[in-house]
Amino acid sequence: MGGLLSCFSPEEEEVKRRRPPPPSHRRGRSTAPAGGSLAAELASAVGSSNRWGKIRSSRKDRLEEALIQEGAIAALLLGGQNGGGGPGPAFDRSSSLRYPVPAQSTKRQNGLPRSSSSRARSLTDPVLQPQQLVNQELKVHDLETNHFVLVHGGGFGAWCWYKTISLLEESGFNVNAIDLTGSGIHSFDTNNITSLSEYVKPLVEFLGKLGDGEKVILVGHDFGGSCISYAMEEFPSKVAKAVFICATMPKSGQSTLDVISQQAGGNGLMQQAQIFLYANGNERPPTAIDLNKSLLKDILFNQSPSKDVVLASVSMRPIPFAPVLEKLSVSDTKYGSVRRFYIEAPEDNAIPLPLQQSMIELSPPERVFRMKGADHSPFFSKPQALHKILVEIAKIPPITDA
């Protein structure tokens, strides 16, 4: 832009105005102008220069006025956001609009207050400073817990949470992202995982090392929903809240495969992308599932930035098959005692919205949120919207006994 603007600088324009007209435009046969004519030309040149100076001055004045107006507007917004200077309400940058449940609502709506992101859809979600995303007056140490534990989905690893980790930590939260067995940088061979307990062992070990009375907010994505459900049953007293992000949320007696099989119709992309691995021979059951790299964007990242698709294509690992087949055993007294929240992703091609809503209806959580324009990987496609919702969930006060 600098080079382009320099081509049209005022200095060059003024030089152009000072050039004499070509000979064909001169009148008469005289080679030198008379005194009067010369004076007239000089007067004309001075007048032209003055007019150009006035134009530049006028443009400069208008630019300065616009900058002053923008500064005043910015100061007003920041003043409202920081709660100072004016009698008006604080500037609310919440990503959600809350819709209260009517008194005479259907069975599906009862007990399920929903939130829907009001942010405009876009294919890119530029990174903003955390203070621009949430209330600056947030005091994380006054919350029930300020500790998030993030659990990835099938084939992913802790690496997929890099944007969420950064935003939460800059807002003052304590964050841990777990690599499940055979995932991310965990060196175990995925083909040798034979049970769900073996797959979630790193998560169980992490929760087991928490101090007495220490609680966390468990966040599970995709197959990570089944994994945090297992952990909720094991450590209900250490989980303040559980958040399912377009994740599997099986009931007791269901496997992840049972949940996925509930999907009717669909675009068939997931079936096309699946590559079964048979480490024990073709006559034995599959040991893992890989995904066709050429279809990853269409299935998992259809709204995500290209650089994150590239990151995933070189980082994803096969999904162990045995844990997907294992039926979950959870109880109302343990798993059922943990407060659950679900975040829907409408543009999800892996776990489509109807399937997400089916799981919600079969096992209603405390609240449901929705991120407009989010694909199956909202930590890539809508990191700021996801961050806002996670902070909003963290701010929900604990339930006290009456």
C-alpha positions in Angstrom: 0.0 0.0 0.0 2.9 2.4 0.8 4.4 2.0 -2.6 1.0 2.4 -4.3 0.2 5.6 -2.4 3.6 7.1 -3.2 2.8 6.9 -6.9 0.0 9.5 -6.2 1.8 11.7 -3.7 0.9 15.5 -3.6 4.5 16.5 -4.5 4.4 14.6 -7.8 1.0 16.0 -8.6 2.2 19.5 -8.0 5.2 18.9 -10.3 2.8 17.7 -13.0 0.8 20.9 -12.6 3.9 23.0 -13.1 4.8 21.5 -16.4 4.2 23.8 -19.4 1.6 22.8 -22.0 2.8 21.0 -25.1 3.8 23.2 -28.1 0.6 22.2 -30.0 -1.5 24.0 -27.4 0.4 27.3 -27.5 -1.1 30.1 -29.5 0.8 32.6 -31.7 4.2 32.3 -33.3 6.2 34.0 -30.5 8.8 31.8 -28.8 8.7 33.7 -25.5 5.6 35.1 -23.7 5.2 38.8 -23.2 5.5 40.3 -19.8 1.7 40.5 -19.2 1.3 36.9 -20.4 4.1 35.7 -18.1 2.6 37.5 -15.2 -0.8 35.9 -16.0 0.8 32.4 -16.2 2.5 33.0 -12.8 -0.6 34.2 -11.2 -2.5 31.2 -12.6 0.2 28.8 -11.3 0.1 30.4 -7.9 -3.6 30.2 -7.8 -3.5 26.5 -8.8 -0.9 25.8 -6.1 -3.1 27.6 -3.5 -6.1 25.6 -4.6 -4.1 22.3 -4.3 -2.9 23.4 -0.8 -6.5 24.1 0.2 -7.6 20.6 -1.0 -4.8 19.0 0.9 -5.6 21.0 4.0 -9.3 20.1 3.7 -8.5 16.4 3.3 -6.2 16.6 6.3 -8.9 18.3 8.4 -11.5 15.7 7.4 -9.0 12.9 8.3 -8.2 14.4 11.6 -11.9 14.8 12.4 -12.6 11.2 11.5 -9.8 10.0 13.8 -11.0 12.1 16.6 -14.5 10.7 16.2 -13.2 7.1 16.1 -11.1 7.8 19.2 -14.2 9.2 21.0 -16.3 6.2 20.1 -13.5 3.8 21.2 -13.1 5.6 24.5 -16.9 5.4 25.1 -17.0 1.7 24.4 -14.0 1.0 26.6 -15.4 3.2 29.4 -18.6 1.2 29.3 -16.8 -2.1 29.3 -14.6 -1.2 32.2 -17.6 0.1 34.1 -16.4 3.7 34.5 -17.4 7.1 33.5 -21.0 6.7 32.6 -24.3 5.8 34.1 -25.2 3.3 31.4 -24.8 -0.5 31.7 -21.5 -2.2 31.2 -20.6 -3.1 27.7 -21.6 -6.8 27.3 -19.5 -8.8 24.9 -21.1 -12.2 25.6 -21.3 -14.5 22.7 -24.7 -15.9 23.7 -28.3 -14.9 23.7 -30.3 -16.7 26.3 -33.7 -17.9 25.5 -35.8 -18.6 28.6 -37.9 -21.8 28.5 -41.7 -20.9 28.4 -43.8 -22.1 31.4 -45.8 -24.4 29.1 -43.0 -25.9 27.1 -42.7 -29.3 25.6 -41.0 -32.2 27.3 -37.9 -31.8 25.2 -37.5 -28.1 26.3 -38.1 -28.6 30.0 -35.0 -28.1 32.0 -32.9 -27.3 28.9 -32.2 -23.6 28.7 -30.5 -23.0 25.4 -28.0 -20.4 24.3 -27.2 -19.5 20.7 -24.2 -17.6 19.6 -25.1 -14.2 18.1 -21.8 -13.7 16.4 -21.8 -13.4 12.6 -20.8 -16.5 10.7 -17.4 -16.4 9.1 -14.9 -18.9 7.7 -12.2 -17.3 9.8 -12.3 -16.4 13.4 -9.5 -13.9 14.0 -7.8 -14.1 17.4 -8.7 -11.3 19.8 -7.3 -10.5 23.2 -9.1 -12.3 26.1 -10.1 -9.0 27.7 -12.1 -8.3 24.5 -13.9 -11.6 24.8 -15.0 -11.7 28.4 -15.8 -9.3 31.2 -12.5 -7.8 32.4 -13.8 -7.9 36.0 -13.8 -11.7 36.0 -11.9 -13.0 39.1 -11.1 -16.6 38.3 -10.0 -17.3 41.9 -13.5 -16.6 43.1 -15.1 -19.3 40.9 -16.0 -22.8 42.1 -12.9 -23.9 40.1 -10.6 -22.2 37.7 -9.1 -25.4 36.4 -10.0 -26.8 33.0 -9.0 -30.3 31.8 -9.4 -30.7 28.1 -9.9 -34.2 26.5 -9.5 -34.6 22.8 -11.6 -36.7 20.4 -10.8 -39.8 18.4 -7.6 -39.4 16.3 -6.8 -36.0 17.8 -4.4 -35.1 20.6 -3.7 -32.4 23.1 -2.3 -30.4 20.2 -5.8 -29.6 18.9 -6.6 -27.4 21.9 -3.7 -24.9 21.4 -6.0 -21.9 20.7 -8.3 -22.8 23.6 -5.4 -23.3 26.0 -3.9 -19.9 25.0 -7.1 -18.0 25.5 -8.0 -19.6 28.8 -4.6 -19.2 30.3 -4.4 -15.5 29.3 -7.8 -15.1 31.1 -6.2 -16.5 34.2 -7.4 -20.1 34.2 -5.3 -23.2 34.9 -5.5 -25.5 31.9 -4.3 -29.1 31.2 -4.8 -30.9 27.9 -4.5 -34.7 28.1 -3.0 -37.0 25.5 -5.0 -40.3 25.9 -3.2 -43.6 25.3 -1.8 -43.9 21.8 -2.8 -40.3 21.0 -0.8 -37.1 20.3 2.7 -37.6 21.6 1.8 -40.7 23.7 4.1 -43.4 22.3 1.8 -46.4 22.8 0.7 -48.3 19.7 -3.0 -47.6 19.0 -3.5 -51.1 17.6 -2.6 -52.6 21.0 -5.3 -50.8 23.0 -7.9 -53.4 24.1 -10.3 -51.5 26.4 -11.8 -48.1 27.2 -10.1 -48.1 30.6 -6.7 -48.6 28.9 -7.4 -45.7 26.5 -8.5 -43.2 29.2 -5.7 -44.3 31.7 -3.8 -41.0 31.4 -6.9 -39.0 32.3 -7.7 -41.3 35.2 -4.2 -41.0 36.5 -4.3 -37.2 36.2 -7.5 -36.9 38.2 -6.3 -39.4 40.8 -3.4 -37.1 41.6 -5.6 -34.1 42.3 -5.5 -32.9 45.9 -8.4 -33.4 48.4 -11.2 -31.0 47.6 -9.7 -30.0 44.3 -12.2 -29.9 41.4 -11.9 -29.4 37.7 -14.1 -28.7 34.7 -13.9 -31.6 32.3 -14.2 -30.8 28.7 -14.6 -33.6 26.1 -14.8 -33.4 22.3 -16.0 -36.1 19.9 -15.1 -39.5 21.3 -13.7 -37.6 24.3 -17.3 -37.4 25.5 -17.4 -41.1 26.3 -14.0 -40.7 27.9 -15.0 -38.0 30.3 -18.2 -40.0 31.1 -15.9 -42.8 32.2 -13.9 -40.4 34.4 -17.1 -38.8 35.9 -18.1 -42.3 37.1 -14.7 -42.8 38.6 -14.2 -39.4 40.2 -17.5 -37.6 40.6 -16.3 -35.6 43.6 -13.4 -34.1 41.6 -15.5 -33.0 38.6 -17.4 -29.7 39.2 -18.8 -29.6 35.7 -18.6 -31.6 32.5 -18.8 -30.0 29.1 -19.5 -32.0 25.9 -18.5 -30.3 22.7 -20.3 -32.0 19.7 -19.3 -35.1 21.6 -20.7 -38.6 22.2 -22.8 -38.7 25.4 -23.8 -42.4 25.8 -26.2 -43.6 28.4 -25.3 -46.5 30.6 -25.3 -49.7 28.6 -24.5 -47.9 25.3 -21.2 -48.0 23.4 -19.8 -45.1 21.3 -20.6 -47.3 18.3 -24.2 -47.6 19.5 -24.5 -43.8 19.7 -23.0 -43.2 16.3 -25.3 -45.9 14.8 -28.4 -43.9 15.8 -27.6 -41.5 12.9 -30.1 -42.0 10.1 -29.2 -41.1 6.6 -26.4 -38.5 6.6 -24.0 -37.6 3.8 -22.0 -40.8 4.1 -18.7 -38.9 4.2 -17.6 -40.6 7.4 -18.2 -44.1 6.0 -16.2 -43.1 2.9 -13.3 -41.8 5.0 -13.0 -44.8 7.3 -10.0 -47.1 6.8 -10.0 -50.2 9.1 -6.6 -51.4 10.3 -6.1 -55.2 11.0 -2.9 -55.4 13.0 -3.8 -59.0 14.1 -4.7 -60.2 10.6 -7.6 -59.8 8.3 -9.4 -62.8 9.9 -9.5 -61.0 13.2 -11.6 -57.9 14.2 -10.1 -54.5 13.3 -7.7 -53.0 15.8 -8.0 -49.4 14.8 -9.7 -46.9 12.4 -7.8 -44.4 10.3 -9.3 -41.6 8.2 -8.6 -40.8 4.6 -6.6 -37.6 4.7 -8.1 -36.3 1.5 -11.5 -36.2 3.2 -10.5 -34.7 6.5 -11.5 -31.1 5.6 -14.9 -32.1 4.3 -15.7 -34.1 7.4 -14.0 -32.5 10.4 -12.8 -29.0 9.3 -15.3 -27.7 6.7 -15.3 -24.3 8.4 -11.7 -24.3 9.8 -8.7 -22.3 8.6 -6.4 -24.1 6.1 -3.4 -23.9 8.4 -5.3 -25.9 11.1 -6.3 -28.5 8.5 -2.7 -28.9 7.6 -1.7 -29.2 11.3 -4.4 -31.9 11.8 -3.4 -33.8 8.6 0.1 -34.3 9.9 -0.8 -34.9 13.6 -3.8 -37.1 13.7 -3.4 -40.8 14.6 -5.6 -43.9 14.2 -8.5 -44.4 16.6 -8.4 -47.6 18.7 -11.4 -49.8 17.8 -11.9 -51.8 21.0 -12.9 -48.7 23.2 -15.4 -47.6 20.5 -17.1 -51.0 20.9 -17.1 -51.1 24.7 -20.4 -50.4 26.5 -20.3 -47.7 29.1 -21.4 -48.4 32.7 -22.4 -45.3 34.6 -24.7 -44.7 37.6 -27.0 -41.9 38.7 -25.3 -41.6 42.0 -21.8 -41.0 40.5 -22.0 -39.9 36.9 -25.5 -38.5 37.3 -24.3 -36.3 40.2 -22.0 -34.2 37.9 -23.5 -31.1 36.3 -23.4 -31.6 32.5 -23.4 -29.0 29.7 -23.6 -29.6 25.9 -22.3 -27.3 23.1 -23.8 -27.9 19.7 -22.0 -27.4 16.4 -24.5 -26.9 13.6 -22.1 -27.3 10.7 -20.7 -30.6 12.0 -20.4 -33.3 9.3 -19.0 -36.0 11.6 -21.6 -35.9 14.4 -24.4 -34.0 12.7 -26.7 -31.7 14.6 -29.7 -34.1 14.6 -27.5 -36.8 16.3 -26.3 -34.3 18.8 -29.8 -33.3 19.6 -30.9 -36.9 19.9 -28.3 -37.6 22.6 -29.4 -34.4 24.4 -33.0 -35.5 24.3 -32.2 -39.0 25.6 -30.0 -37.7 28.4 -30.7 -34.0 29.1 -27.9 -31.9 30.4 -28.3 -28.9 32.6 -27.9 -26.4 29.7 -27.3 -26.5 26.0 -25.3 -23.9 24.0 -24.9 -23.5 20.3 -22.1 -22.0 18.2 -23.3 -20.7 14.9 -21.0 -21.6 12.0 -19.0 -24.1 14.0 -17.9 -27.3 12.4 -16.8 -30.6 14.1 -13.7 -28.8 15.4 -14.8 -25.5 17.0 -11.5 -25.1 18.7 -10.2 -24.3 15.2 -13.3 -22.8 13.4 -14.8 -20.8 16.4 -12.1 -20.5 19.1 -13.4 -17.2 20.5 -17.0 -18.3 20.7 -15.9 -21.6 22.4 -13.8 -19.6 24.8 -16.7 -17.4 25.8 -19.0 -20.3 26.4 -16.4 -22.2 28.5 -15.9 -19.1 30.6 -19.7 -18.6 30.9 -20.0 -22.2 32.1 -17.2 -21.7 34.6 -19.0 -18.6 36.0 -22.2 -20.6 36.8 -22.3 -20.7 40.6 -22.4 -24.1 42.4 -25.7 -25.5 43.5 -26.1 -25.1 47.2 -28.3 -27.1 49.4 -31.4 -25.2 50.5 
